[in-house]
């Protein structure tokens, strides 16, 4: 019996000892696992660069694109440029049949020559009428003076004749002759005065002839303008490039009848398109949530599927004032001028991806974005002396928020610390104050999303 008790005692001691070792081993293993887990969810604050980028899709556009239409209508007889041809300003692109316009020019040239001849003829007629008026005026004035002189002379003779007749010196027949002669001289004087009055009518006729010169001169001007219009229409049968560029589209061919872009109600026939590739632009549709960080002068990187290993640099030159709504999404067109040396490789209407560098920080202390959390500020308030019970009260101010990180100390303990943060991209957050380089922080959300640690803010926005 004593032996049995002794054996049982030893067995119980052995079991207790084994259990102690087992539980001790479990605790050690749990501590080791906890250490490993903490190590897996921590990271050191390091120095580095943070770049805030905004990405958008876009398309390539040239500096200018000019639609070529002919001012004249007619049949195309010769085409001098094809698609992808380089053309200079003033270089002929195609030519229309000029036969009708040449005929019109010849007709108007003849009409102008006729109106010029009529003008010259009218001028000569005026000169002749002016000379005749001068001569007739001189002759009429001379006749008037002569008639006045004869009247005065024969009036005196008539008076003497009357005296001599009364004195019975001359016969009645001689006196009657003197009376008749006086009447004749008076009639001659009246005729001379009538001729003077006729000169006024002749002067009015001359003025009318002078007005014919004005009419003939206006007809010459009218025919000159008509001829210039016909010559312009003749010149318009030859169509030239208005800019230096490349032919991007050609719809005209020899034998095609084109309609004038000026006189046709439908706007005329589009024959070609010429694009100016001296400057290349990428038009990117930027989401309204990201547009605040995109400003004129911001640098951008443009990539195209056609050149997967190439990047083209540029800068923002214009931002649309009005957004475009499509599928309930608002975007703004941002114009980026590509300034790379290889920009000529980009072709209009190519699809591109544009990345804007809206902000950056160089050589700053950073932590993973998942290590930063934002919480409402907790304030400790002291009770007044009348109500003091040995304890202070804490209140939460939900209108104020503060960023925090959990610092893991070398001994494994954790400390929640308030920090001042700056920029944050999709991976790391800038720490301005509150944390030193090399300190370890706990990553609260290892699978942080693109905007983790930013309280659902987009990249590029300050915390």
C-alpha positions, 0 to 999 in steps of 0.5 A: 500500500505504501509502495502504491501511494509512493508510485502515485505521488511520483506519477502526479509530480511527473504529470505536474512537471510535464504540464508545467513544461508544456504550458511554459513552451506554449507561452514562449511559442506565443510570445515568439509568434507575437514578435514575428507578427509585430515584426511583419506589421512594422516598418521604419521611418525612412527618408525618400521622395514623394511625387504626387501624380495625376493620370488621365487618358488623352489624344494627340492634336496638332497646332492647327488643322485647316480644311481646304475648300475651293473658292471657285467651282469647276472640274479639277484638272491637276492635283499636286499633293497627296496624303502625308506630303509636306507642303509649304505656305503658298504651294499649289495643291490642285488646279481647276479648269480655268476656261470659263473664267478666262472667257469671263475675263476676256469679256470684261476686258472688252467691256472695260476698254469700251467704257474707257473709250466712251469716257475719253469720247465724252471728255473730248465732247466736253472740250469741244463744247467748252471751246465753242461756248468760249467762241460763241460768247466772244462773238455774241459780245462783239455783235452786241457791242456792234449793235449798240454802236450802230443803234447809237449812231443811227439814233443820232442820225434820226434826230438830225434827219428829223430836224432837217425835215422840219426845216424843209432841208430834206425830203420826207422820203429821205427822213423815212429812210433814216427812220427805217434804218434806226428801226433796223439797228434797234432790231439788230441790238435785240438779236445780239442780246438774244444771242447772249441769253442763248449762251446761258442755255449753251452753258447748261448743255455743257454742264450736262455733258460734263455730268456724262463724264462722271457717269462714264468714269463711274462705268469705267470703275464698275467695269474695272471692279468686275474685271478684278473680280473675274481675275480673282475668280481665275486665280481662285482656280488655283488652290494653294496651301494656307500654312506650312504643314502635312496633307492629312486627308485628300478627297479630291482627284482629277475629273472631280467637280467641286463646289465653291466654298463661298457661293455654295449654300452647303459650304462647298466641297472639302478637298483636303486637310492640312495639319501644322505639326510644328507644335504637338499637343496632348488633350487629356480628360482629367477627372474633376476630383484631380483637376485642382492640382493641375495648373498651367506650367505643371510638367507632364509625361505623355506615353503612347501605345505605339511607343511603349518604351518611350516617354514624351515630356511636356507642360500644361498650357491650358485648362478648359473653363467648362467640364464635360459630363459623360456617363455622370462623370465630369472631366476637364480637357487639359492641353499639354504641349509636348516639348520632347525632341522626339515629339514628331513621332506622335501622330494626331488622334493617337491615344495617350496616357498623360501623367501630371506631376502636381507636387513633390517632396524631396528627401523627407521622412516617410512611412507607409500610408497604412501606418497613419490614422486620423482621429478626433482630438481628445481633450482633458478638462479639469473640474472646477474646485467646487465639483472636483472629485479627484478626477479630470474629465475627457471630451472628444472634439469631433470638429478637429482631427489629428494624425497618429502613428503607433511607434514600436519601441525597442523593448516591444512596447507601443506608443501612439504619437501625434504627428504632422503629415504632409503629402501622401501618395498611394504608398507612403506619407510624408511626416513633417513633425513628430517622428524621427528617421529610423523609428519603427511604426506599426502598420495598422492596415497592411492592405491599405488602399490607394488612399489609405491613411488619408481619410478617403482623400485623393492623392495629392491632397494634404492630410 
